[in-house]
Amino acid sequence: MNDDANNDIICLTDENEIGYYMKVYNINGENIFTTPLIERLSNCWLGDINKDSKIEIITSNSNKVYVIEIPIAGSSIGWPGQQGNLRNSGVLKHPAYFPCDGDTVYWMNTISLAGNNELPEGSTVIIKPGTKIKAHAGSSLIVHGILIAEGTEKYPITFTADINGAVAGYWQGITVPNHSSVSMKYCNIKDAEIGVLFEDYNEVTFSNCCLENNLVGIGAFNCSPVIRENIITGNDKGIGCYNNSSPVLTDLIYEEHFKNGIVNNTTGIYINNSSVSLNNGYNDIYNDPATGYFIKLEEDSTGRPTIINAAHNYWGTTIIDSINNHLDPSKNFNIEPVCSSSQSGYKSGNSIIFDLLKTAYTYFENKEYQNAETTFKSLIENYP
């Protein structure tokens, strides 16, 4: 399995008759890989299914075929016929699996998140691009250790309800408390009470993510997370700022454009006893049609007025009076000059669907059938 010129042993096991596992042992009997399984599997093969010069494990049960990628996989397999002759059916689902103190585990394929889950301090979960995390009702993920969830534009990581058509608040979301570390890029987070909640001091990289159909897309409690190039849409509150928070949506040093799209939320940014850094941010903050609040500012508990400087952002229009109608209270905002055009990569749902269909049919016409299948599946899952 790992290119050490020795044979390894793959076992399908169960523990205490309540959990099923796949384990790989080396010739010395040392466990070098373990992954939990949703159900008992009956057969197992090896192959380079993705044609990436790394071995995958192929298993089956009934009429389903599963492909499991191995982080420590080598490239040595038996014969060329094992390469590329099977494809992932997309139905493999692992229960969420967390490391012991100081260890690292990898999440891939589809992960089932049930109940309240805590990533221990000092431990690491690395989520591979394209992984889907399916959250059960009321479930949560609390990160005390290190979470690395870095997808790609083509293969984002998704955190969503385990059912289609879930209402906002179906699951609790991801919490990043004090002294934890999170790097999230190209992640889609949907259907949660709070998509991601940052608390107190922590190390955060959060960019190129999409937060949709949450009660609160991004929450900040007594902290200042840097939020860059994200799409935050279709939430009750796009960003919620609480208890002396000040999320950063602008470059405070180099004047680079942050390009967040905070569009079509009931309230774009909600501020309660906090603030937000927006000046020269080059973000989109609007609703189309213009309804609700672009920014809602609650009175500071001390009674002192909070002034929000928010020049060089796009508000869906350049008419100042129209913008002020959706800033509450408008006298607390300095928004001029305003940008005259959209700054973010936001696209409406219909535009996204059209682009996905166009991409899928282009793959199909070019006989890239696996890419076409993956794109059609993504379309069906995300826009049922």
N, C-alpha and C positions, 0 to 999 in steps of 0.2 A: 504493500500500500504506500510506503513512504520512501522508496528508492534506496533502501539500505542493503539491498541484495539478499535479504532474508524473507522467508515467507511469513505472512501474518494470518491470523485466524479471525474470521467474522462470526459472531454469535448473535442469534436472536433469542433474547431471554425475557423472563418476567420475574419481578421481585415481589414477594408477598402476595402474589396473585392479584395485585391491584395496578401494576404498571408494567408496560412492555418497553424493552430497550434493545437497541442494536449496539453491540460493543465490538471493538477491534482490539486484539491482543497481539503483541509481538512474540518472537520465538522464545523470549525469556518469561513469558506469562504476564508481562506488564500491560495494563490497560492504557492504550494510547488514544482511544477515541470512544466517546459514548454519546448517544443521542436518544432521547425518549421518543416513543411512538404512540400514536393514538390507539392503534389496534394491533392484534397479533398478525404477523406476516408469515407467509408460508415458504417463499422461495427467495433466493438471493443470487445475483450475478455481478460481475465486474464489467466495466466498459468505459470507453472515453466518449460519452454521449454528446458532450458539447464540443468535441473536437478541439479542446484547449490543451492537449497533452497532459491532462491530469485525470486520474481514475475517478469514476463515480461508482456508487453502489446502486444497483437496480434491484428492486424487490417487487413482489406482486402479492396480491390477495384477491381472490375472486376474479373479477374482470377489470381490476385496477392495476396500473403500473406506476410505481413511484421511483423517482431518481433522487438520491441523497448525495450531496456534494460533501467532500471530506477536506477540512482545512489543511491537514498534513499530507494530502494525497501526493503520490509520486506519479511517474509516467509509464512505468513498466507494466504492460499487460500481455496476454498470451498471444493473440493473433489479430491481424488488421480487421478481420470481420467483426470484432467487438466494437469498432469505432463507428459511432454515428448511426447505429441501426435501431435505436429506440429513442423515444422522446418523452420528456416529462409530461404526464397527463395533467399535472397541475392540481391533483387532489390530495397530495400528501400533506398532512397537518400534524405538527409536533405540539405537545403541550409546552407552555413557557417553561424554560429550564434555566436555573440560576446557579452560578458557580459558588463554591465554598470560598471562604476568606482568602483573598490573594490570587485566586484562579481567574481564568478567562474562558468564556464559552462563546460559540458562534451561533447566531440564529440565521436560518435560511429557509427557503421554500415558504411554507405557511405555518404560522405559529398561533396556537390557541391560547388566549389570555383569559383566565377565569379567576374570580375571587380577587383578593388583595395581594399584590405581589411586590416584594421589596428586593432590590439589588443591593447586596451587602456592601458596606464600606470596605474599600481596598480591593474589590472584585470588579471585573470588567465583562460587559456584554457587547459584542461586536455584531451588528446586523448587516448582512450582505445586501448589495443592491438587488432590487426586485422582490425582496421578501415582503410578505403580507402578514400583518399581525391582526388577527380577528378577535375582537374584544367581546366577551360575554356581558350580559346586562349587569351593571353595577361594578364591573371589574376596575382595577386600577393598577398603575405601575409607579412605584416610588423609587427614585434613584438615589441611593446613598453612596454608591461607588462611581464607576465610570461607564457611561453609555456612549457608544460610537455608532451612530445610525447615519451613514453617509451613502445615500443612493446616488444615482446619476440622472441626468435629464431624461434619458431613454428608459432607465430602469429605476424608478423611484421606489422608496420604501413606503408602505401604506399602513396606517393605524386606523382601523375602522370597525364598525359594529359587525358582529357575526351574522347579521340578517340584513336583507335588503330593505330599504325604506325606513330605516331607524330614525327616530326623532332625536333632536339635539338633547344631550344629557343622558343618552342610553347607557354610556359607561362613564367612569369618573375622569379618565384622562391620565396624563403623565405629570408627576410632581417632581421637581428638582429642588430639594431642600438645601440647607446650609452646608457648605464645604463639599459638595459633590461636583462632578465634572460631566458635561454633556457636549457632544458635537453632533448636530443634526443638520444635514444638508439633503435637499431633494427628498423630503418626507411629506407625505400627504396625511393629514390628521383630521378625522371626521367624527361626528356623532357623539362628542364627549361633553361632559359638564364644563370642564376647562381643558382645551386641547393640550396645552403645556402651561404649567404653573411654575414660575421661578420664585424661589423664596430666599431672602437674605443673601449672603455672599456665596457665590459659586462661580466656577469656570464654565463659560457658555460660548459656544459657536452655534449660531442659528441663522441659516440663510437658505434661500431658494426653496423654501417649504410652502405648502399650500394648506391653509386651515379653513375648513368649510363645515357648515351645519353643526357648530358647537354653540353652547350657551355663551361661552367666552372663548375666543380663539386662542389668545395668548394672555396669561395673567401674570402680573408682577406684584410681589408683596415685599416691601421693604428692600428693593434692589433695583438695579439699573441694567437690565440685559440689553445687549446690542442686537438689534433686529434689522436685517438687511435683505433686500431683494426677495421678499416673501409676498405671496398672494393670500390675502385674508378677506374672505367673502362669504356671504350667506350665513353669518353668525348673528346671534342676538347682540352681543358686544364683540367687536373685532379685537380690540386690545383693552384690557381692564387694568387700571393702575390703582393700587391700594397701599395705604399705610406707608407714606413717605417713599414711594417708588418714583423713579424717573427713567422709564425706558428710553433708550437712545436710538433714534431713527434718523440720525444725521452724523456725518463725519466731523468730529470736533477738532480735528487737527489738519487733515489733508484736503478737506473740502471735496471729497468724492461723493458722487450721487448715490443715495441708498435705495431708491427706486422700489419701495414697498407699494403694493397695490391694496389699499384698504377700501374696498369697494362693495357697495350693496349689502351692508350690514344694517341692522336696525339702529345701532349706535356704533359709529366707526371706532372712536376712542373714548372710553369712559374714565374720568379722573376723579378719584375720591381721596382727599387729603394727600395728594401727590402732585406730580407734574409730568411732563414729557418733553424730550428734546427733539424738536422738529425743524428748527431754523436752518435754512439752506439744505434741507434734506432731499428735495426733489422726489417726493412721494406723491402718489395719487390718493386723495382722501375725498370720496364723494359717493353719492348714490345716484343711480340712473333708473327711473326718474328720481329727481331730487326730493327725497322724503326723509323723515326722521332727523337725527342729529349726526352731523359729521364728527363733531367733538362735543361731549357733554362734560362740563366742569362743575362738580359739586363744591359748595362753599367750604373753605378750609376751616378745620375745627378751631383754629385760633382766631378766626374772624378776619385775618389778613387776606387781601386779595391776591390771588395767584395770576400772574401775567404769563401767557404762553406766546412766545415768539415763534412764528411759523411762516416766515417768508420763504419764497421759492419752493412752493409745493403746488400741485395741480388739484383743483377743487371741482372739476367737471364743467366749469365756466370761468370766464374772466370778469363777470359782473359782480362787483364787491358786495352790493346790497343783497344779491341772491345768495352769495356764500354766507354772509352774516346771519341770514335767516336760519341757518343750520348749525351755527356755533352758539352755544349757550353757556354763559352769557357772552354775547358778541363783544362787549366792551373790554373783555379780558384777553382778547386775541389781537396780535399784530401780524397780519397775513401778507401785507404788500412788501415787495412786488410778488405777484402770483405767476405761476407758469401758465403758458398759453396752450399747452398740449400735454397729453398723457406721458408720464415718465416711466411707468412700470410695464411689466410684461403681461398685465391683466388682459384676459379675454373672457367674453361672456361664455356661458355654458354651451350655447349653440355654436359658437365659433370653435370651441374645443372639440365638440363632437364632429363638426365638419372636418377639422384638421385630422382627427384620428381616422375617420372614414377614408379620407383622401390618402393618408399614409398607408392604411391597410390595403386598399385597392392597388396602390402603386407597387407594394410588395408582391401582391398576388399576380399582377401583370408581368412582373419581372421574375416570376416563378420562385420567389423567396417565400416558400409556403410556411416555414416555421415562424418567420417574422410576421407574416400576415396573420397567422393563427394567434400569436401572442398579442398583437395589436387589437384584433377583434375581441379577444377575451378581456383585455383591459377596458375596452369600450363597454362591453356588456356588464362588467362588474361595477364600474364607476358611474355609468349612466343607464341603469336598468329601465 
